[in-house]
């Protein structure tokens, strides 16, 4: 039954909350009672030109996104609608593409694409592309219809895979697009829509690009469009060229001279939006050539010709990019991810350096030398920018001398009068320390002679403007990291550790750090100093740092909160200081001599963490809980006295399905605590108590999939520690693991599938080992399934090494429990023979023992 829902749709947008809530309830009720009529009524509303724009727009949005439902559910709802109703809805939507109301046309195009994403892969809307093509080739089609038709084609190509269209349908898409790009016949709005649609359709044109005549036509159309009078059309055309560079690199040789001239002119003289896309073209070429240099072949394994476009264009391309570095915007917030032409040029220059290596130095260093001392700050910053951008490309041998010669100049620039120059110089120093300071590998630009000056400048930089101090903190982190496992070289750095930590902690507490990431980055830098320092030389420094951070944490808990900014600052600092405490405990617990300092402070530390939980912030909770896991490891069996008070917070975290990261972290800490207790009287009691909320988590439909790997891994620890007492949980846990196995083989979940397999194998290993000595018969009903799962995984051609190791470990545990009968059991299940398994040697060793 079709219903006139105009009044409901208008009421659902009322400023009166009561009217709005009632209307929304009526719409939901209509949808629940008869989804077919609901969708048809929405389509009629959207298609009716006499209805208010507001109601039509909301009708389209509701068609596109049914509130409160998942994509899979929407697809199932749509497929369950009868053929006649779906035909009516589709016809109404196609008719709406010609509406005089632009908003109705736009939303209709989006709805058609959403339906197409369901129907086209199932071959249930085979005439859609043909219908859209007719709109483009009919002589009397109005501009609005053409524009919305092209937008629809673009949206459809975004929503579906290139495998979902036949080649004749791809040809129809391209015909419609090129019809719309025709300058003589169409308005700028139509040509813009056509060019954007082409960008989305390029993935589908693989066969067309293999045909020289068709390829020439496509390239000619795109290049001519890149010269249009309208900025937006030129921008869209260059976006097409950047996409073509990525997808069709192997066929670009005949066009490169023309493309260089086209992009060069755009970079030098066009609007910034167009210039950015012209630079993106060369960045895409770099990406392709870097991949060829690293892997040498395409995804199919076939050899792909390396045309060396960057090398051939180098002498013209690099000067063009260097010029873009001089186009900084004075008042722009200095974020290297902001899309302006100077940042785009820097990104491309960095990629060029990675592509050609040492060959870039003769082109860039004269620019650096000529600009680094000029009076204009744009020149000084561009020089520092250029030098930092190419660090990753050339060889260490070629760079070391240049950096040694220029380091003093860079340190001088850190005292520049211009904030932009100092910011970029700090970033450049960070790049230098990250890539060229590795004493353990035998090379470093830092020596006993220049280290004092470097540290002095960095310490002064932590008091500079917040954005500069932030980059200085990053530079300090990389400087510290370079001394990891550096032997005697670390002794050069150790005397500076106390002063560095003091300055970093001051930076973390700066009142002007609210608008930057300075607080968290300063604390992360403290972590780096602690983590990478030589524990033998710095043990007393770190021991003395422990109460300092505890005091900082306590002071932060007592901050007076009078505004949302105060609350945000408190939460940032609490999370950061919890992280610092965690790293300090990890470092001190790595050596027996310093471990006792944690035991002595453990009561106070735990009391602080329990106070932190009162803040009711997920970020703070995560930081404190991770630190508690480290405290459990450091204190071992002594941790049991904290469990009665901690249990309620563990349970709270396990039940937090909405903030699934909190749930996952809590599960990991549960395992940490279980291992830490290690045969104490409280161990079984704790494990039994924690199993109840864990089983609730396991059976919840609201559980996010990312929580399952840590959950099954936790069962490894718990089953191992509970031993025979885990028996009553085994059937449910194994059943849930069998259900989870099905998720391992979804194509889009490859990495997740590997994590899940590893965690399932670990859980089986924990149960097998836990029951081995007391009740091995508990696992007998599951031997067949475990072996089948192991065999299935080991026969996979492409599998992660971690999965292989976990599978073989589980197999060894089965063999350990089964004993002498294992060979017969294994042979019975492995009908295909061991020779097919890549790990057969390891399996034979298991069978032999």
N, C-alpha and C positions, 0 to 999 in steps of 0.2 A: 504494500500500500504506500503510494507516494504521498508525502505530506508537504504542505507549504511551511517551510521552517524559517522564513525571513525574520519574523518577530523574535524567535528564539536566538537566531544568530546576532541580531542587533542587541538584544537584551544581554547576551553573553559578553558584550563589550561595554556594558553600562558602567558608569562611575559609581553607582550604588552597589555595594558589595552583596546586599541581600538579593537584589534583582539578578545580578550576575551569577551568583551561586545557584539560584533556582533554575536559570536558563541552562547553565552547564549541566545540571542534574537531568533536565528534560532531554537534552541532546544525548547524554550518555545512555539514558533509558531507551530512547529510540534506537540507538545503535545496538544495544544489547538485545532488544526484542526482535529486530529485523534488520540485519546488516545490509542486505541487498537493497531494501527500500531506502535505508539511510544513505548509502552511497549514491543511489539514483536521485534522491531528493537534493543532495549536495550538488550533484552534477547539473541538475535543472536550475538550481539557484545560480551557479557560476555562469551558465550559458545564457541566462535571461538578461538581456540588455536593459530592461526596464526596472530591474531590481537595484537597490542601493549598492554603491561600490563597496561599502563596508561589509555588507552581508555576503556579497559575492567573494570578496577577498578571504574572509574567514571560512567560507564554504570550501574554497580551494585549498587553504592551509589544512583544514581537517581531512580533506581527501588525501592530501600528500602525507600527512603525519597523523595517524589515528592516535589520540592521546592515551598514554599509559600502556601502549602495546609495543612489543618488540618487532623488528623487521620480519623475522620468520613468521610470527603470528599474523602480521598484516598480509603477508604473501599467502598464507593458508586461508585467511578470510576471503581474499580476492578469488582464489582458485575455487572456493566452494560456492561462489555466486553462479547462478544459472547463466547459460550462454546468451539468452535473449537480453537479460538485464545488462550484462557486460557489453553487449553490442550497443545498447542504447547509451550507456555511459561513455563508451569510446567515441561514439558519433557526436555526442554533445560536446565532449572535450575538443574534438577536432573542429567542430563548428565554432567554438569559443575562440580559436586562434584568429578568427576574423573579426572579433568584437572591436567596436570603436574605442573601448576602454582599455588602455594599455596595461593596467594592473591585472585585469581579467585575463588578457592574452598571456602575460608573463607567468602567472600562477598556473594557467592551463598547460603551458609548455612544460612546466616542472612536474605536474601531475601525470601527463602523458609519459614522461620519461620514467617516472616511478613505476607505472603500470608496465611499461616496456621492459623494465629490468626484471619483472616477474614473467611476462608472457613470451618475450622474444627468445630467451634461451630454451623455452619449452615449445617453440615453434607454434605459438598460439595467436600471434598477431603478425602474420606473414605479409599483410598488405599495408602495414603502417608506413614503411619507407616509400612505397609507391604512391600512397595518398599524399604524403608530404611533398614528393617530387612534383605531383600535379599542381600543387599550390604555387610552385616556383615557375613552372613553364606555361601556365595559363596566361594569355596576354592581358586579361582584365583583372588579374590579382592585384589588390591594393597593396600599398607599401607596408601597412601594418600587418597584414596577413603574411607577407613575405618575411618580414622581420621576425615575427613570432614562430614561423615555420622553421627558419634557420636556427633560432634559439632552441627550438625543440630538438632538432637534429644534433646540436651541440650537447644538450643535456643527455640525450639518448646515448650518444657515444661515450659520455662520461660514465654512464650507469652500467653499460654492458661490456663484455669482453669482445675483442676483435674476432674471436672464434665463433661468436653468435650470429654473425651475418654472412650470407653467401656472397660470392664475389660480385654477382650482378646487383645485389643490394648495396654493396660498397660503391660500385660504379654510380648507382642512382644517388647516393649521398653526395659523392663528389660532383656529379652533374648539377645537383641542386645548389651546392655551395658555390661553384664557379659561375652559375647563373646569377647568384646573388652578388658576387664580387664584380660583376660587369659594371664598369664606370659609366658607360653611356646610358644604361637602362635603369639604374637604381639610385636611390637617395643615399646619403652618407650613413643613415641609420641602418639601412638594409645591408650595405657593404660591410659595415662594422660587424653586424651579426653574422654575416657570411664568413668573414675572416676569423672570427672567434670560433665559429663552428668548425672551420677547417683545422684549426689548432687541435681541437678535440678529436677530429676524425683521422688525423695523420697515422695513428697506430693501426688503423684499418687498411691503410693504403700500401701495404707491403708488396702485393703483387703489382700494383700500378707503378711503384718506384723501380721495379725490375725491368719495366718496359721503357726503353729510352725515349720514345716519342711522348708517352704519357708523362714521364718524369720531366722532360723538358717543358712540357706545357704547365705542369704544376709549379716548377721553379720560376718560370716566366711570370705566371700569375702572381706568385707571392712577391717576387722582386718588384714588379710594377706597382703592386699594392703598397709596398714599403716606401714608395715615392708619392703617395697620396697627399693631398693638401691637408687633410684632417689629422690631427695629432693622434687621436685614439686609434684610428685605422692604421697609421704607421706603426704605432706601438704593438698592435695585435699582429701585424705582419712580421715584425721582428721576433715576436714570441713564437710565431710559426717557424721562422728560420732557426731559432735556438732549439726548438723541438726536433726539427729535421736534422740538425747537427748531431743530436743524440741518437736518433733512430736510424738515420741513413748515411752515416759517416762514409761508408765504403763507396758510395756513388757520387760523392761531392767534388771530385777532382776537376771535372770540366767547368765547374761554376765558381771555383774559389777566387779567381782574380776579380770577378764581378762582385762577389760577396764581400771581399776585402774593401773594395772601393765604397760599396754601399754602407757597410758597417762603420768604416772609417769616417765617412762624411757625417753619419749620424752621431758618432761619439764627439766629433769636433764641433758640430754646429747645430745639432737638433735640440729639441726640448729634452729635459732630463729624463722624462718617462720613456722616451724613445731611445735615448742614449744608453740607458740601463739595460734595455733588451738587446741592443747591439753588442754591448760588452758580454751579456749572457751568452750570446752566440759563440764567442771565443772561449768562454769558460767551459761551454759544452764540448767544444773541440778538444780542449785540454783534458777534460774528464775521459773522453774516449781514448786519447793517445796515452794517458797515464795507465789506463786499464790494459791497453795493448802491450805496453812496456812491462807491466807487472805479470800479466797472464798469457799474453801472446796469442790468444785465440778467442773465439766467440763462445757463447754458452753451449753450442752444439759440439764444441771441440774442433771445429774446422778452422783452418788458418785464415785470419782476417788481414788484409793488406794494411800495412802501416804507411800512410801517405805522408807523414811528417809535415803536416800543414803548418804547425807552430814553428818548426825549425825554418821552413821556407819563408815564413812571414816575419821572422823574429826582428830583423833590423828595422822594420816599419811598425810592427805591432807594439814592441816595448816602449819606444818613445811616445806613442799615442797613449798608452796606459799611464806612463809617468806623468804626462800632462794632466790626466784626470786627478792625480793626487793633489794638484794645486787648486782644485775646485772645492775646497772645504767650505762649510757653512759656519759662520762665526758663532751664531747663537744656537746651533744644533746640539742637543744633548749628545755627549760623546759616547756612543755605543757602537761598537764595531759591527753590530748586526743590523743597524739601521740602513735602509736602502737608499743611499744617495750615491752620486756618481763617484765620489772619492773612495767610498767603501767598496763599491763594485769594482773599481779599477784595482784597488789593493787585493781583493779576492782573486781577480783574474791574474794579476801579476804573480801572486803566490802560486797559482796553478801553472803558469808559464814556467816559473822557476823549477817546479817539480818535473815538468815535462822535458826541459832542455838541460837542466843541471848547470855545469860550469859555464856554459855558453852565455848565460844571462849576465855574468859579472861584468864583462867589458862594456855592456850597454847601460847597466844600472849604476855602477860605482862613480862614473863621471858626473852623473846627475846628483848623487849623494854629496860628492865633494864640492860641487858648484853651488849647492843650495844650503848646506848645513850651517853656514855662518852668515847667511844673508840677513839683512835687517828686517825684511818682511817675514812675519811669523808663519805665513802660509808656506814659504819656502823651507824654513827650518823643520816644520812638522812633516812636510812632504818628504824631505830627505830621511828623517827618522822612519817614516812610514815605509818608504821604499826599501831601506836596509832591513827592517824587520820582516818585510813581506817575502824576501828572497832567501831567508836563512835556511829554510827547509830543503831547498833544491840542490845547491852546489855541494861538492865534496868537502869534508872536514879539512882536508889538506889545503884547499883553496881558500876556505873561509877563515881559518884560524888566524892567519897573518893579518887579514883585513880587520878582524874583530879586535885583535891585540892592539893594532894601530889606532882603531877608532873608539876603543872603550873609554878612554879618558874624555874624549869629546862628548860621548853620550852621557857620561856622568855629569859633565858640566851642564848639559842641556836640562838635567833634572832640576837645575836652579834657574831655569829660564823664567822670564817675567810673564810668559803667556801660558795659561793653563792647558790649552790644547797641545802645545809642544811637550809639556811635562807629561801629560797623559799618554801621548803616543810614544814618548821616549821610554816611559816605564813599561809599556807594553812590549817595546822592542827589546829591552833588557830582559824581560821575562822570557821572550822567545830565545834569546841567546843562552840564558842559563838552562833552559829546558833542553836545548839541542846540542850545545857545545860545552857543557860542563859535566863531564863524567870521569872523574879521576879513577874510578874502579876499572874503567875500560881503557885507561891509558891516555886520555886526552882531556884537556880542560883549558878554557881561556882564563880561568881564575888561578892565580899563583900567590905565593906568600907575599910577594911585593904589592900586588894590586888589591888583595882581599881587604885590608883595612879601609882603603878608600871606598871600595864597593859597599861594605857594610855601613860605613858612616853615611853615605848618601841614601841608602835604603832606609836607615833608621830615621833620618830627617824626613824622608818621603812619607812615613806613616803619619806625620802631623800635617801634611799638605791637604789640599781640598779633598773631600771625600772620594770623588771619582779617581783622583790621582793616587790617593792612599790605597784604594782598592787594588789598583794595578801593581802598586809597590808590594802589597801583601802577596800577590801572585808570584812576583819575582822572588821574594824571600822563600816561598814554598819550593820553587824550582831550584834555588840555590842550595837549600837544605837537602833536597832529594838527591842532588848530585853527589853528596858526601856519603850516601848510603853504601855500606860495605867498602869504603874507600881506604881502609887500612890506616897507615900513618898520616895520610892526607887529611883525615877527619880531625886530627889533632890541631890542625891549623884553624879549624872552624870552632872548636869547642869553647875557647875563651869568650866568644861573642854570644854564646847561647843565652846567658842570663839577660843581657841587655836587649837582645832581640825579642825574647819572650815578654819582657816588661813593656816594650814599645807596642807589641802586638795586642797585649791585653788592654793597654790604654786606648788603642785604636778601636777595639771592640766596644768600649764603653763611651765613645765620643757622643756627645749630645747632638752633633750635627750629622750623625750617620743614618738618620731616619730615612732619607730619600735615596739611599744606595744600598748595595749589598755588603757594605763595609763590615758590619757587625759579624755576619756569618763567615765572610772570607777571612777576616782577621783571626777568628777562632780556628778555622780550617788551617791557617798558616801555623798557629801554635801547635796544632796536631802534627803538621809536617815536621816542625822542629823536633818534637818529642819522638815521633815515629822513626825518623831517619837518623837520629843522633846515635853516637857510639855509646851504648849503655855502660860500658866499663868506665868511660871518661865522664859521663854526664849523670851517673846514677844519683849522686847527692843533689844535683841541681833539680832533677825530676822529683825526687823524694820531697824536696823543699817546695816544689810547685804544687804538690797534692793539696796541702792545707790552704794554699792561696786560692786555688780554684774552688775548693769547698766553701771558703769565705765568700767568693764572688757569687757562687750559686745561692748561698743563704741571703746575701744582700739583695740579690735580684728577687728572691721570693718575698722580701719585705718591702719592695718598692711600692710607693703609694700610687694607686691607679685612679686617675681622674678623667681619663679620656680613652678613646679607642686607640690612639697612637701610643699611649702609655702601655696599654694591654698588648699591643703588637710588639713593642720593644721588649717587654718582659718575656713574652713567649719566645721571641727570637733568641734572646740571651739565655733563657733556661735551656732551650734545645741545644744551643751551641756549647754551653758549659757542661751539659750532660755528655756531649760528644767528646769534649776535651778530657773529662774525667775518665771516660771509657778508654781513650787512647793511653792515658797515663797508667791506668790499671793494667792494660795489655802489656805495656812496656816494662813495668816493674815486676809483673808476674812472670816475665820470661826468664828471670834470673832468681835463683833461690835466695841470694843474699839480700835482694831488695823486696822480695815477696812479703816479708814480715811487716813491712811498712803498711801494706794494704790490710793485713789482718788487724793491725793495731787501730786503723782508722775505720774499719768496716762498719762498726755500729753507727758511727756518725754519718758515714756515707749513705747507709741504708735509710737512716732517718730522713736525710735530705731528699732521697728519691721518693719516699712515701709522701713527703710534703709537696713534692713536685706534682704528683698525681692529682692533687686537689685542684690544679689549674684547669682541668677539664679541656685540654687542648690536645688534638690528635698528634700534632707535630711534637709537642713536648712529651706526650706519653711515649711515642716511639723512641725518642732519644733516651728517656729514662729507662725504658724497658730493655733496650739494647745494652745500656751500661750495666743494668742489673744482671744480664746474662754473663757479661765479663766479670762482674763481681763474684758470681756463683763459681765460675771457673777458677778465679784467683783464691777463693776461700775454701773451696772443696766442701768437706763434710761440715765445716763450721757454719755453712750457709743455712742449715736446717732450722736454726732458731728464728729465722726471719719468715719462714713459710706461713705460719698462722696469720700474720698481718698482711702478707703479700698476696695470699690466695684470692682475696676478694677482688684485687686489681687484675690478677691473671684471668679470673672468670669474667670480669667486665670486658677485658680485651678480646677474649675468645668469642664473646657474644656480640661483638661489634661488627656485624655483617655489612653495614652500610659503608664504613671506612675499612675496607677489606685489607689495606696495608697494615692497619693496626692489628687485625686478626692474625695475619700471616706472621708478623714480627713476634706477637705473643706466643704463637705456636712454636716458633724457633727457640724462644727463651725457655719454654716448657722443656724442650729437649736438653738445653744447656743445663738447666737445674737438675734434671734427672741424672745426667752424667756426673754432675758435681757431687751429688749425695753419695753415690758409690758405696753400696752395702751398709749404709747407716740404718739404724732402727726405724727411722722415719721414712726411708725411701719407698717401701711398699705402700705405706699409708698415703704418702704424697701422690704416688702414681695412681693409686686407686681413686683418690679424690679428684684428680685432674682428668681421669678418663670419662667421668660423667659429662662435663661440659664439652670435652673433645668429641664424644659420640653425638652430642647435640649438633655440634658444628658439622660433623661428617654427614649427618642425615638431612641437613637444612637445604631446601631448594633455593634459598637466597644466597647461598655461598658462592662467591666469585671464584672462577676457575683457577685464578692464580694462587689461591690459598691451598689448593689440593697437593701440589708437590711438597711444600714444607709440612703439611699435615701428615702425609704418609711417611715422610722422613722422620717425623717425631715418633711415629709408632715403632720405628726401628729401635730408638733409644728406650722407649717405654717397655716394649715387649721383651727386650733383652734384660732389662732390670727387674721386671715383674716375674719373669720365668713362668712357672706353671700357673700362676694366678692370672695370667692374661687369657686363659682358656675361654672364659665366658664372653670375651669381646671378639674372639677370633672369627666366628662365622660372619658377623656383621661387617667387620673390617675387611675381610677377604671379599665379601660380596660387593662392597663399595669400590674396592680396587678393581674388580672385574668390570664393573660399570665404567670406571674411569679409563680403562684400557681402550675403550671404544673411541675416546677423544684423542688418543695418540696418533690416529691415522687420518685426521682431517688435513688436507693439503695446506690450508692456510695456517695451521698450528704446528708447523714442523719443529720450531725451537721449543715451543711449549710441550709438544709431544715427547721430545727428548728428556726434558726435565721431569715429566710425569713418569716416563718409563724408569728413569734412574731412581726416583723416590719409591716407586712400587717395588722394584727389586730390593732396595734397601729395607723396606718394611718386611718383605718376605724373609730376608736374611736375618733380621732382628728376631722374628718369630721362630724361625728354624733354630737359631742358636739358643734362644730363651727356653724352648721346650726340650732341647736335645738331651739334657742330663736327667730330667725328671719325667717328662711326658711326651716322648717323641711321637707317640701314636696320634696326638692331637692334629698333627699336620698331615698325616697319611691321606685323608680324603682330598687334599689339595695338591698332592704330588703331580698328578696327571696334568692339572691345569698349569702349574708352575713350569713344568718341563715343556709343555706346548707353547707357552708364552716365551720362554727362553729360546726355543728352537725358531719360533717365528721371527723374533728379533735378530737372532744371529744369522738368519738367512737373508736379511735385508741387505741389498747391495750397498746402499749409502746409509751409514749409521755413524753416529757420533762415538768417539773413543770412550767417552764417559759412560755411554750406554753399554758398550761392549764390556767394559770393566765391571759394571754393576751386574750385568747378566751372568758373566762367568763367575763372579763372586757368589751370586745366588745359587748357581749350579754346584759350586764347591760345597756350599752349605747343605744342599740337598744330599750330595754324596756323603757328607759327614754324618748326617742323620740316618740315611738308609743303610750305610755300611756296605758289606759284601754284595748285597743284592742290587747295588746301584748300576753295575754294568748291564745286567739283564733289563732293568727298568729303562735305562737310557737307550739301549739298542731297540727296545720295543717301540719307543716313541720316535726315534730318529730313523725312520724308514728310508730316508733319502741318503743315508750314509754320512759319516763324518767328513769325508773328503770334500764335501761341498762347503764346509764351514771354514771361513777365513781364520778362525781361532782354534782349529782342530788340534794343534800342538798343545795348547794350554788345556784343552779338554782331555787329551790323552794323558797328560800328567795327572789330572784329577782322577781319571779312571785307574791309573796305575797305583795311586796312593790310597 
